[in-house]
Amino acid sequence: TQLLEQSPQFLSIQEGENLTVYCNSSSVFSSLQWYRQEPGEGPVLLVTVVTGGEVKKLKRLTFQFGDARKDSSLHITAAQPGDTGLYLCAGVPVKAAGNKLTFGGGTRVLVKP
Amino acid sequence: NAGVMQNPRHLVRRRGQEARLRCSPMKGHSHVYWYRQLPEEGLKFMVYLQKENIIDESGMPKERFSAEFPKEGPSILRIQQVVRGDSAAYFCASSPGSRQGAYEQYFGPGTRLTVT
């Protein structure tokens, strides 16, 4: 089992619909980061959430960090084909030594025009 | 302000050859991380370096793999005597520091290694 579990693994929706991606763990994280990765490219950092209960908005994307800092969600409003990609959550567990990121397995999002 | 640079983008090696992957961090960043993404798998940490120091190599295979980040020049991930199982995308990331507020990691485009 992965330390960070993402769900769903795959999501296919029509343009204009909303979607939510979840990232869950039994461990506490000092922060969580969300990345988007397109085929053949590296992950691009979207946002970092640090404080339990924090909500951050980036245009049509809303990110939330759970109160206990064990989970996070990404909500996309009125999805567009340009939102298609692999969404990854990642973080450093509080109990872990060092600065290495632990990644979730990713959620593949396909937005059809 | 250039991002993280990696080269080559694609590398083909025959079994038994050596592979050298290079990473130049973002300007002002002194911390470098290497991750590996196997086909259909997630990103896995390999090694964390600062200039001239390996800080954490807990994710790196004990044999054939080595990494360095010299005082001058890019960070190098070296794989000796490559095998087919080494075929993967190797990503480098950099951050300005390791303390809270300065540890966000920015990724390069990756090097896709194919071992034939």
Interface residues (C-beta under 8 A of the other chain):
Chain A: Q2 S30 S31 Q33 Y35 G40 E41 G42 P43 V44 L45 T48 V50 L88 A90 V92 A97 G98 N99 K100 L101 T102 F103 G104 G105 G106
Chain B: V4 Q6 H31 Y33 Y35 G42 L43 K44 F45 Y48 I55 D56 S58 G59 F91 A93 S95 S98 Q100 Y103 E104 Q105 Y106 F107 G108 P109 G110 R112
